[in-house]
Amino acid sequence: MSSSDSDKPPQASRLQVTSVVLFYLVAALAMVMANKWVLLTTATPLFFLWTQLVIAVILFLFSDLMGFLPEKHKLTFDLDTCKGLIPTVSLNVVGLSFSNYTLKYVDASFYQVARGLVLPFTVCTSLVFLHSRPSLRILLSCGLVTLGFFVGVFLDGIPVSAIGVMFGVASSAITATHSVVIKQSLPVVDGSALLLSWYTNLLSAVALTPIIVLAGEGGGVLDLLTGGLVNTRTDGGMGPVATFVWGSFITGSIGFLMSIASLLSIKVTSPITHMVSSAVRGVAGSLLAMCIFHDIITSGRAASIAVILLGSIYYTWVKHQESQPASSSAAYERVKMDDVESANEHKPK
């Protein structure tokens, strides 16, 4: 065996890849369903987001205290690092807030459609900020995704919340910009995605605290803490306070686990594997929403999801083809697949 071969990291086994994909798939589905479960009963979506962040921070601290984190990912707190992450944290707070509002106003089965423009926005922001000129086939994939979005918004047989769609579009644009900023922020934490997730969760919780008051959720938080919320809907016989507490614990824990899952996913899976799992997640999410929340999947909504997934899968295939040695002589550097997915990998949703 040559020295160059010995230097290569061992390939992950099929069992490792399957386990990581299933872990991330189950965690992501549980996150969306639990979020919707709580948002159906609470009038304080920002405070709900804050509790998720705080729980994730506590779990980070516990893991570090117990020595569960690798030595190179030991938690730190440095003011200069905090200053360097201000753009990332700002976009994270706004993006997560808009994402929660999107899920509050639209059906869980429509959530993927409402946030379906992440890919086109990512390609646009990469062109503007990274000067990564997309190929014609990349533009075609973005066109397919955009077509799927408009099919879902205008051809769905069920009335769609305009506010929810607006929050979804805004959330998609911020997520796309966030992906570029994350790439620039990784050197601030020495390239550690886990440290970036730690700082992002901690600083986002701090930044979100005054926003909760300014958004007028103070009264709702007080009602929640005193158990005085009006029960607008119950699931499984649980009142809104119990739903909020359990939902916060579940989603906060899942958000922490997804930080770990993202590292494993980057390490042992390929972009194509990740996109296929995302496609399965989208279909499974719609079916779960139909079973749990009794959402109706119309032909228009099903066609919308299918076209968005088709465009996303085509994009991944094109990126894989363009990354092969035969296309290495291309005149322009194109955006990497990691930049598309990284914004949702390191935080709770």
Residue pairs with C-beta under 8 A, 6 or more apart in sequence:
12 20
12 267
12 268
12 269
16 268
17 268
17 269
17 273
20 261
20 264
20 265
20 268
20 269
21 265
21 269
21 273
21 274
21 277
23 257
23 261
23 264
24 258
24 261
24 262
24 264
24 265
24 277
25 277
25 280
25 281
25 284
27 254
27 257
27 258
27 261
28 258
28 281
28 349
29 281
29 284
29 285
29 288
30 250
30 254
31 251
31 254
31 255
31 258
31 348
31 349
32 103
32 108
32 111
32 285
32 349
33 108
33 285
33 288
33 289
33 292
34 247
34 250
34 251
34 254
35 100
35 103
35 247
35 251
35 349
36 103
36 108
36 111
36 289
36 293
37 235
37 243
37 247
37 292
38 48
38 243
38 244
38 247
38 248
38 251
39 45
39 48
39 100
39 103
39 104
40 232
40 233
40 235
40 293
41 229
41 231
41 232
41 233
41 234
41 235
41 240
41 243
41 244
42 48
42 220
42 224
42 229
42 240
42 243
42 244
43 217
43 220
43 229
44 212
44 217
44 220
44 221
44 224
45 97
45 100
45 101
45 104
46 97
46 100
46 208
46 211
46 212
46 215
46 217
47 212
47 217
47 220
47 221
47 224
48 100
48 244
48 247
48 248
49 96
49 97
49 100
49 208
49 348
50 205
50 208
50 209
50 212
51 248
51 252
52 248
52 251
52 252
52 255
52 348
53 201
53 202
53 204
53 205
53 208
53 252
53 255
53 348
54 205
54 252
55 248
55 249
55 251
55 252
55 253
55 255
55 256
56 201
56 252
56 253
56 255
56 256
56 259
56 348
57 198
57 201
57 202
57 205
58 252
59 252
59 253
59 256
60 75
60 197
60 198
60 201
60 202
60 256
60 259
61 75
63 69
64 74
64 75
69 75
69 194
70 194
72 192
73 192
73 194
73 195
75 195
75 198
76 195
77 202
81 188
81 189
81 199
82 199
82 203
84 185
84 188
85 185
85 188
85 189
85 196
85 199
85 200
85 203
87 181
87 184
87 185
88 178
88 181
88 182
88 185
88 196
88 200
89 199
89 200
89 203
89 204
89 207
90 207
91 174
91 177
91 178
91 181
92 178
92 200
92 204
92 347
93 204
93 207
93 208
93 211
94 174
95 171
95 174
95 175
95 178
95 343
96 204
96 347
96 348
96 349
97 208
97 211
98 167
98 168
98 170
98 171
98 174
99 115
99 167
99 171
99 175
99 349
101 163
101 164
101 167
102 111
102 114
102 115
102 164
102 167
102 168
102 171
103 111
104 164
105 161
105 163
105 164
105 167
106 114
106 160
106 161
106 164
106 165
106 168
107 158
107 289
107 293
107 295
108 285
108 288
108 289
108 292
108 293
108 295
109 285
109 286
109 289
109 290
109 293
109 295
109 297
109 301
110 152
110 156
110 160
110 164
110 295
110 301
111 168
111 285
112 282
112 285
112 286
112 305
112 308
113 148
113 149
113 152
113 153
113 168
113 301
113 304
113 305
113 308
114 152
114 164
114 165
114 167
114 168
114 169
115 168
115 171
115 172
115 175
116 145
116 148
116 149
116 152
116 168
116 172
116 304
116 308
117 145
117 146
117 149
117 168
117 169
117 172
117 173
118 172
118 175
118 176
118 340
119 141
119 142
119 145
119 311
119 312
119 315
119 340
120 142
120 145
120 146
121 172
121 173
121 175
121 176
121 177
122 175
122 176
122 179
122 335
122 339
122 340
123 134
123 138
123 139
123 142
123 335
124 176
125 176
125 177
125 179
125 180
126 132
126 134
126 180
126 334
126 335
126 339
127 133
127 134
129 177
129 180
130 180
130 183
130 333
130 335
131 333
132 332
132 333
132 334
132 335
133 332
133 334
134 142
134 334
134 335
135 318
135 322
135 330
135 334
137 314
137 318
138 315
138 318
138 319
138 334
140 314
141 311
141 312
141 314
141 315
141 318
142 311
142 315
143 311
144 307
144 308
144 310
144 311
144 314
145 307
145 308
145 311
145 312
145 315
146 311
147 307
147 311
148 303
148 304
148 305
148 306
148 307
148 308
148 309
148 310
148 311
149 304
149 308
151 300
151 303
151 304
151 307
152 160
152 300
152 301
152 303
152 304
152 305
152 308
153 160
153 165
153 304
155 300
155 303
155 304
156 298
156 300
156 301
156 304
157 298
157 299
157 300
157 301
158 296
158 298
158 301
175 343
175 344
176 343
178 343
179 339
179 340
179 341
179 342
179 343
180 339
182 196
182 339
182 342
182 343
182 346
183 339
183 342
185 196
186 192
186 193
186 196
188 196
189 195
189 196
189 199
193 259
193 262
193 263
193 266
193 342
193 345
193 346
194 259
194 260
194 263
196 346
197 259
197 262
197 346
197 347
200 346
200 347
201 255
201 259
201 347
201 348
204 347
212 218
212 221
220 229
223 229
224 240
224 241
224 244
227 241
229 239
229 240
229 241
230 240
231 239
231 240
232 240
234 240
234 243
235 243
238 246
251 348
252 348
254 348
255 347
255 348
255 349
256 348
258 345
258 347
258 348
259 345
259 346
259 347
262 342
262 345
262 346
265 274
265 345
266 338
266 345
269 277
270 320
271 316
271 319
271 320
271 337
271 338
272 316
272 317
272 320
274 337
274 341
275 312
275 313
275 315
275 316
275 337
276 313
278 312
278 341
279 309
279 312
279 313
282 305
282 308
282 309
283 305
283 309
286 295
286 297
286 301
286 302
286 305
287 297
289 295
290 296
290 297
316 337
319 334
319 336
319 337
321 327
322 330
322 334
